[in-house]
Amino acid sequence: PHIVLPFIAVNSLAGETYGVEVAADWRLRREQWRLRAAYTYLEMQLHVAPGVDPQLEGAEGESPAHQLSLWSSLNPRRDLQLDCVARFVDRLPFHQHIGRYLGLDLRLGWVPHPDLEIALAGRNLLDDHHPEFQAFFIDTLPTETERSAYSTVTWKF
């Protein structure tokens, strides 16, 4: 014996999205330093079918309207690399507990031999954790990103 519980999922939304992304890439000091910057704007307009709960239009607030990232890669010596990524992500208007945040990642790499690289990296260094996403139609806990650190050893052969 078993029980069958039907679940019918229907997409009752229609919509339009508008946006722009602008990016720039600079190389400075004879290829030793590279800078990148990018900005993204996203606008969503969702519409529900007649007779459908208008709160479903709240899904348009599940994506950030503004995002900005800055990336710097500096090679002060032939065997040393320093990378830094800073980013701003706007709040998710539909989820009041998921606000805007700043993120910062750092990486230091050392290449003692052309076939060997040793690196240390830290991710999300400005917060011990912050929420980034929560599903709109399923009641789950928000996805959180934690601060982390790691090291890598890469050997090419």
Salt bridges, closest charged atoms under 4 A:
GLU16 OE1 - HIS47 NE2 3.11
ASP25 OD2 - ARG34 NH2 2.64
ASP25 OD2 - ARG36 NE 3.48
GLU31 OE1 - ARG27 NH1 3.26
GLU62 OE2 - HIS95 NE2 3.16
ASP79 OD1 - ARG77 NE 2.97
ASP83 OD2 - ARG107 NH1 3.06
ASP90 OD1 - ARG100 NH2 3.45
ASP105 OD2 - ARG87 NH1 3.29
ASP105 OD2 - ARG123 NE 3.48
GLU117 OE1 - ARG107 NH2 2.96
ASP127 OD2 - HIS130 ND1 3.71
GLU132 OE2 - HIS130 NE2 2.95
GLU144 OE1 - HIS129 ND1 2.50
